[in-house]
Amino acid sequence: MDTMREIGKRIGNLRGSLEREGVDAILLSNPSNLRYLTGNETGRALISKDIAVLWLRELYMDIYSFSREFDVRAEEKDAIRHYIEKSGIKKLAIENIPINLYERRKEEFHIELIPTNIVERLRAVKSGYEIEFLRNSAGIAKKGMNRAKEFIRDGTNELDAVAEIEYTIRKSGSESPPFGEGMLLASGPGGANIHAHAGMKKIREGEIVVVDLGARVKGYYSDMTRTIPVGKPDPLAEEILQFTENLEAEAIDRIHPGITAGEIHDFVNRKIEDRGYKLYHSTGHGVGLDIHELPNIGPKSEDVLQEGMVFTIEPGVYVPKKFGVRFEDMLLLGRNKVEILTG
C-alpha cells in the first residue's frame, strides 16, 4: 500500500471514531498526529465527516505532496476560526494540550471543546504498512547493540562508546540519533540512574553497562536495552542480571490479546518487590511515530493489548551507588504469538 492510500484509510478510521464519540470535527496540531494523518509534521488540520482541511505556510505548499483527501490552504490570520464559524461545528475535539493553550483555543473558537486522544488510540494499533518500517527500525537498533557488545571493553570511555554505536546506527540508515537526543549509556554506579547519559568516565573490568538505544525509519522509532557485563561482575550484579533477563521473558510469555497493560506491569512489579527492590518506571510503552506512545504498560493502566500493537517490555532493577540492570525489547502482538522485533 502506498502512503496516500494508507493516509486515506487512516482518515476513514478517524471519521468513524469521531462519529462514535459524538463530536463534529477534530483540530490537530501535534506533529506526530499530523504526520500520521497528512504525511508531514507541519500545519494545522481540521477533519470532520465531510471535510479535511490543512492550513500551511505557503512555503510548505510548494514543498510537500498531500493526499487528495485534503483541501490545502495558506495559513492566514484567523483563517481557522472563520472556517469553523462558517462550518457550523458545535462540538470540536482537540488534542490533549496544556491548560493555557486550551484556554486560548476556547477564547478563539467560542464553541464546545472536547479534549481527546482519539488519534493516539488509532495510532496504537499498527497497520502492515507501519510494521514494515518498525521492523526495519528495530533491525538497525540491533546492529547498534551488536556494535556496543563488540566495542565496550575495560578502559573504554563512555562517550567514545556512544560515538561508535551511534555512528553504526546512522550509517545503517537511521534518520536520527537514538530517541532524537541520543542514546543512554552508563556504567557501574551510573547505571542506577534510569536516564543516565554517557560521560567521560572509563568503563572498568567487573562493571556492568546499561545500553539503551534505538533508530528511526520513515518517522518510526525503535527502542531496546541490554545490560552488558565487562569481565565477570560481582555475585550480586550477576544474580540481578539473570533475574531481570528471566523476568523480561516471563512477562513476555504472559502477553496475549485482551490482557490489560496494568496486569503485565503488576506482575513485573510484584516479582521485583518480592526480591526486595522497587520498579521505578513503567514496565513498557508503545512505540511508533513517538518513542513513547500508547499503550502505557504502567500501574493502573486499563489499556487493553490488541493484535497489531507494538510496545516494549523493560523490567529494571537499580541499586544506588552500585549498578543498574535493565533489559528491554520491542514486541509486535499478533493473534497467536508475540514477535520480538529486537530479539
C-alpha atoms as one frame of an Amber mdcrd trajectory, in Angstrom:
protein
   0.000   0.000   0.000   1.378   3.428  -0.895   1.483   6.362   1.525  -1.538
   8.216   0.127  -3.774   5.148   0.236  -2.629   4.453   3.793  -3.459   8.029
   4.824  -6.909   7.752   3.222  -7.564   4.624   5.273  -6.445   6.371   8.478
  -8.729   9.337   7.846 -11.623   6.939   7.302 -10.888   5.259  10.639 -10.697
   8.645  12.354 -14.063   9.702  10.933 -15.620   6.542  12.336 -14.145   7.321
  15.762 -15.409  10.914  15.671 -18.919   9.690  14.917 -18.831   7.145  17.745
 -17.656   9.823  20.198 -20.359  12.256  19.107 -18.122  15.123  18.021 -18.387
  17.108  14.799 -14.696  17.508  13.967 -11.157  17.410  15.323  -8.438  20.070
  15.141  -4.863  18.767  15.003  -1.504  20.455  15.501   0.605  17.766  17.227
   3.455  16.974  14.769   3.156  13.194  15.156  -0.621  13.235  14.707  -0.219
  15.457  11.654   2.349  13.094  10.179   0.021  10.153  10.796  -2.916  11.819
   9.017  -1.264  14.084   6.424   2.181  12.574   5.810   4.025  15.644   7.130
   4.613  17.213  10.534   3.634  20.814   9.948   0.493  22.953   9.847  -2.937
  22.582  11.432  -5.606  20.196  10.188  -9.380  20.138  10.636 -11.107  16.835
   9.909 -14.836  16.062  10.077 -17.214  13.553   8.483 -17.268  15.595   5.280
 -14.160  17.736   5.155 -10.393  17.602   5.656  -8.638  20.965   5.527  -4.934
  21.561   6.105  -3.554  25.063   6.715   0.144  25.552   5.919   2.692  28.272
   5.404   2.918  28.966   1.694   6.480  27.627   1.506   5.342  24.138   2.524
   2.509  24.110  -0.012   5.179  24.042  -2.698   7.461  21.527  -0.962   5.172
  18.718   0.174   2.715  16.457  -1.599  -0.610  15.644   0.033  -3.463  13.181
  -0.085  -6.409  14.188  -2.256  -8.444  13.997   0.927  -7.135  17.430   1.932
  -8.120  20.896   0.874  -4.710  22.545   1.377  -4.831  26.268   2.156  -2.371
  29.005   3.065  -2.222  29.760   6.767  -3.595  33.269   7.306  -4.577  35.146
  10.435  -7.890  33.890  11.875  -8.425  31.590   8.868  -9.213  28.558  11.034
 -11.580  30.480  13.315 -13.509  31.883  10.351 -13.718  28.452   8.732 -15.074
  26.855  11.920 -17.640  29.635  12.359 -18.945  29.147   8.810 -18.957  25.343
   9.033 -21.491  25.174  11.874 -19.273  22.950  14.033 -20.659  22.828  17.579
 -18.504  20.149  19.247 -14.810  20.309  18.364 -12.395  17.632  19.537  -8.889
  18.848  20.330  -5.729  17.024  21.314  -4.680  16.862  24.943  -2.894  20.193
  25.293  -1.601  22.375  28.161  -4.310  24.279  30.035  -3.076  27.696  28.861
  -3.351  26.603  25.220  -6.788  25.098  25.904  -7.975  28.428  27.311  -6.640
  30.216  24.209  -8.480  27.809  21.907 -11.669  28.263  23.919 -11.413  32.030
  23.619 -10.602  31.752  19.908 -13.440  29.463  18.804 -16.372  30.109  21.218
 -17.674  26.542  20.895 -17.570  23.391  22.988 -14.033  21.959  23.040 -13.557
  18.288  23.929 -10.003  17.134  24.774  -9.400  13.673  23.323  -6.721  11.122
  22.462  -8.718   9.635  19.566  -5.784   9.841  17.153  -3.317   8.416  19.678
  -5.648   5.435  20.229  -5.816   4.818  16.495  -2.021   5.067  16.255  -1.629
   2.385  18.954  -2.688  -0.368  16.528  -0.243  -0.560  13.654  -1.036  -1.449
  10.045   1.131  -3.737   7.947   2.469  -0.578   6.263   3.701   0.747   9.615
   5.022  -2.596  10.840   7.415  -2.769   7.889   9.070   0.497   8.981   9.088
  -0.542  12.654  10.711  -3.845  11.742  13.392  -2.042   9.717  13.986   0.410
  12.558  14.343  -2.453  15.037  16.839  -4.146  12.698  19.044  -1.052  12.761
  18.808  -0.900  16.566  20.032  -4.494  16.752  23.070  -3.570  14.624  23.825
  -0.764  17.071  23.553  -3.135  20.035  25.815  -5.685  18.365  28.394  -2.935
  17.913  28.009  -1.997  21.585  28.829  -5.551  22.636  31.916  -5.552  20.393
  33.218  -2.117  21.397  32.639  -1.921  25.154  35.748  -3.106  27.000  37.776
  -2.358  30.116  39.171   1.160  29.650  36.616   2.280  27.043  35.437   5.853
  27.569  31.625   6.029  27.779  31.372   8.875  25.264  33.687   7.074  22.850
  31.367   4.069  23.055  28.339   6.251  22.339  30.055   7.866  19.346  30.937
   4.477  17.868  27.488   2.951  18.466  25.552   5.971  17.155  27.828   6.080
  14.099  26.848   2.482  13.364  23.156   3.294  13.776  23.279   6.324  11.479
  25.420   4.549   8.857  22.875   1.720   8.887  20.088   4.088   7.843  18.596
   5.744  10.929  17.120   9.190  10.198  18.181  10.492  13.614  20.318   9.581
  16.615  18.534   7.263  19.063  15.456   8.990  20.544  16.395  12.238  18.813
  18.587  13.477  21.658  20.848  10.423  21.661  21.203   7.043  23.335  21.580
   6.254  27.032  24.724   4.551  28.279  26.006   4.307  31.837  28.491   2.023
  33.546  28.952   0.945  37.143  27.197   3.157  39.693  25.922   5.434  36.894
  23.665   2.624  35.705  21.452   3.145  38.760  20.351   6.453  37.195  17.467
   5.385  34.938  18.065   8.117  32.347  21.828   8.451  32.632  23.683   9.783
  29.610  27.300   8.916  28.934  30.148  10.992  30.341  33.944  10.971  30.306
  34.072   8.033  32.733  36.109   4.995  31.723  34.380   1.621  31.873  36.179
  -0.787  34.200  36.620  -4.553  34.435  33.870  -6.108  36.560  31.344  -3.332
  35.879  28.050  -3.739  34.076  26.927  -1.234  31.430  23.314  -0.250  30.663
  22.914   0.486  26.927  19.541   1.895  25.806  19.267   2.754  22.106  17.063
   2.804  19.023  16.735   4.050  15.462  14.209   5.883  13.264  12.980   4.855
   9.819  10.339   6.869   7.903   9.460   8.507  11.204   9.068   5.219  13.096
  11.230   4.652  16.169  12.671   1.557  17.771  13.825   1.007  21.350  15.872
  -1.690  23.069  18.103  -2.047  26.134  20.755  -4.519  27.177  22.933  -4.648
  30.272  26.424  -5.711  29.239  28.920  -7.162  31.743  32.589  -6.269  31.275
  34.507  -9.272  32.514  32.968 -11.034  35.499  30.655  -8.887  37.631  30.334
  -9.378  41.388  27.896 -12.065  42.608  25.041  -9.643  43.391  25.234  -7.981
  39.964  25.401 -11.404  38.278  22.349 -12.574  40.231  20.339  -9.458  39.332
  21.370  -9.694  35.673  19.997 -13.227  35.456  16.850 -12.373  37.420  15.978
  -9.326  35.282  16.595 -11.052  31.962  14.435 -14.002  33.059  11.727 -11.655
  34.308  11.514  -9.964  30.934  10.999 -13.376  29.296   8.349 -14.319  31.879
   6.458 -11.069  31.283   6.533 -11.568  27.507   5.172 -15.110  27.962   2.108
 -13.687  29.756   1.164 -11.301  26.931  -1.840 -12.062  24.737  -4.610 -10.049
  23.061  -7.176  -8.950  25.646  -4.917  -8.700  28.688  -4.653  -5.232  30.207
  -1.334  -3.437  30.270  -1.786  -2.902  34.002  -1.840  -6.660  34.601   1.558
  -7.039  32.928   3.002  -4.166  34.943   1.600  -5.549  38.210   3.200  -8.939
  37.528   6.630  -7.408  36.888   6.348  -5.013  39.832   5.352  -7.827  42.204
   8.275 -10.026  41.123  10.761  -7.186  41.671   9.293  -6.294  45.071   9.467
  -9.952  46.108  13.244  -9.690  45.589  13.379  -6.672  47.895  13.695  -3.988
  45.191  11.420  -1.402  43.554  10.424  -0.808  39.958  10.947   2.916  39.413
   9.358   3.194  35.965   6.630   1.682  33.818   7.137  -1.842  32.509   6.862
  -0.611  28.929   5.311   1.696  26.367   4.028   1.819  22.817   6.487   2.704
  20.049   5.691   4.302  16.695   5.892   7.868  15.413   6.765   8.776  19.022
   9.242   6.839  21.106   6.678   6.777  23.946   3.038   6.391  22.930   0.029
   4.184  23.699  -0.311   1.608  25.101   1.109   2.516  28.511   2.378  -0.631
  30.234   2.247   1.004  33.648   0.486   0.963  37.020  -3.325   1.019  36.850
  -3.210   1.165  33.040  -6.516  -0.004  31.573  -5.109  -0.097  28.028  -6.136
  -3.426  26.525  -3.374  -5.061  24.499  -4.585  -5.777  20.966  -3.342  -7.530
  17.867  -1.201  -5.110  15.862   0.144  -3.174  18.842   3.901  -2.581  19.053
   5.316  -1.903  22.509   8.269  -2.527  24.807   8.721  -4.632  27.911  11.567
  -3.328  30.089  11.935  -4.531  33.685  14.735  -2.849  35.593  16.432  -3.186
  38.972  18.529  -0.298  40.325  20.890  -0.469  43.289  22.027   3.086  44.223
  25.801   3.662  44.231  26.400   0.189  42.800  24.744  -0.569  39.443  21.577
  -0.737  37.400  20.178  -3.563  35.279  17.571  -3.240  32.527  16.553  -5.473
  29.637  14.141  -4.128  27.029  12.709  -5.479  23.810  10.201  -4.161  21.292
   7.323  -6.540  20.627   4.664  -6.965  17.934   1.495  -8.548  19.300  -0.070
 -10.966  16.810  -3.215 -13.055  17.019  -1.461 -16.183  18.236   2.061 -15.060
  19.120   4.303 -12.264  20.309   7.108 -11.403  17.890  10.232  -9.889  19.471
  11.309  -7.313  16.873  14.582  -6.595  18.680  15.317 -10.235  19.598
